[in-house]
Amino acid sequence: MAPHDDFRAFVEQHWAPLVRTAYLLTGDRGYAEDLVQSALEKTHRRWSRVSRMDAPVAYVRRAMVNTATSWRRRRRVSEVPLLLVDGPAGDPYAPVDQRQQVLAALRTLPPRMRAVLVLRYFADLSESETAAALGCSVGSVKSQASRGLTRLREQIEPALHTALQRS
Amino acid sequence: MNTETTLRDALAAGARTVDVTGDPWAGFARRERTHRRRRRARLAGVAAVLALAGGVQAGVLPLPAWTPGIPVAGLPGPLTDAPTRGNLAGDKAFLAGMRQAVTDVVDPGEVWRVIDRGAITFPYAADVAGRRLVLASVPLRYGFLDDRALVWYEGEPGAAPAGMRESGRSDGGEPVVTYHQGSAEEPGVLVVVAPPDSTVAVSTGFRYTAAGRVEHSAPTSYPNGLVERATQPAPMDPGTTVTVRRDGEVIYDGGAGYGWSNSSGAMPTEPTEATLTAALAGRSFDREILRRWVTQAFGDARLAAAGVGVKVRWTGTVDGQPAALFTLHPAGGAVLAYALHGTADAYRQDLRLLLPGAGAETRPIAWRLRAEGKDDPTSRVYVVAPPGTSRLTLSASGPPVELTPDATGAAVTTLDPDTAASVTAYGGDGSVLGSTPVTQLENDMGGIPGDDLNTRVVP
């Protein structure tokens, strides 16, 4: 096996989930790919050390999340995602609208709070894994998740209520 | 549908809109080439030297500080612009000298150049507890890539900048940095540098309770985000934890790291021959491998080997390599279980688990495995039954699965890596001998075992 064949295998395995996570963190597909690319390039340069870690992907994720929050601070606009998939029976647009409401509300949260929710509820990381990715405590993850969900609830429910009244 | 479910649904749907089809590696490599070409094109008009861009990326040719770089992780963090703290904060001559003394950072195969010495900041500089310490936030560049690192320099008290040497570094974005050095014979020092508007709590020392938890010593609180503390000589890592709060939020909660030395060459974590003989209780197993693994376990548990019982619960093979499950019995009544496989020099620690002392002997113990040589979780689970087991089961979401131990006493089964489960051993009369959760794989084994729910069995 060539020296970095294992890194190639690593990229092939983790590229898609990392890009999807990055997209949810940034709300921008181009930035998402740049973010993963940057984190993987850094990982590649240090692969001889990172590959010996128990969880190299956790290293990439941490680099990615840290960079994501920094990039977000410098950005002024974000892409609004369009959800064009799997509309269920009944009103085919209502669930899509609801998801857009949720994602739009998510993007109003502070970067680290948003990252906690994405890592917990999309990447399915445990609280301790999320804490490791963000470089914070498990207690902080719990409180950020709780406050994030509360803020989402506060934003989603009035919007849904309005939509129902219109229909 | 509650908010959590709604959020999961929305995130999953949002993620599915991202097209990630195609060959990831080809895409990664192509983007990397494009990335470099674009940067080269942008810079070509202002620096003819970039015709040798390969040499630039290889760190051979320095780029001027004003050329744009590609930021990677480790961007400026809250310490970068923090005021200098410590009793050398006002020593402008020394800090000016340090600014020139900061050296390039050498990683294996790459050299990160200091790109702008004027942009170096010093979050901390002091003569403290018998040494001179400086923490520098250093902007670095490797080819087109920009990074920032927090670098510790140490020297003798009163040392000139030229006499300071690098003693450790971390990413420049870290909000909290620690320096912790100790010795068996000499006093040590703990320095924690956190944002000035934060509060630091330090707890030194802990014990494993009979109930199967980690009980830390009462913490001492420090205002203004700074701890400078001399520490007593200690035979080994005393288990220091640091918690930093800022704006009511915990921004760091973890160990302080520890560099320890002694002049006698003694290793308090190494078990005696008598301990190993008693641990094996007649089993046949490579003693050198067991010595290394038990030494590793004592170090991981921050325990000195003296006076701590060791018992080998199981020996066998994992992926064709020697494997063992053994327990440590420190004073106080708790039990720590460790599973490892490999050789004396190259091994993987598969499990570390703190158990309540009562009933530990009759608990079945299970651990998940990663792919050999990789970090990928697998569905494989090893389960070791206690003596006297007549029935062994694994319970996850469905009905209990009956397990059949092999001749070594271990059963190998499969379980989804994310699925919570427990294993239960029954005696000949059908009574439960013991039941133990199957903990998740750890991503970071740096902390004290039992300090989180992934490494203990009681809430």
Interface residues (C-beta under 8 A of the other chain):
Chain A: D6 R8 V11 E12 Q13 W15 A16 V19 R20 T21 Y23 L24 R29 A32 E33 Q37 S38 A39 L40 E41 K42 R45 R46 S48 R49 M53 D54 A55 P56 V57 A58 R62 A63 M64 N66 T67 S70 P81 L82 L83 L84 V85 D86 P95 V96 Q98 R99 Q100 V102 L103 L106 L117 V118 Y121 F122 D124 S126 S128 E129 A131 A132 G135 C136 S137 V138 G139 S140 S143 Q144 L149 L152 R153 I156
Chain B: T3 E4 T6 L7 R8 D9 A10 L11 A12 A13 G14 A15 R16 T17 V18 V20 D23 P24 W25 G27 F28 R31 E32 H35 I70 P71 V72 A73 G74 L75 D107 P108 G109 E110 Y142 L145 D171 G173 E174 P175 T243 E249 V250 I251 Y252 D253 G254 R370 K374 D375 D376 D418 Q440 L441 E442 N443 D444 M445 D452 L453 N454
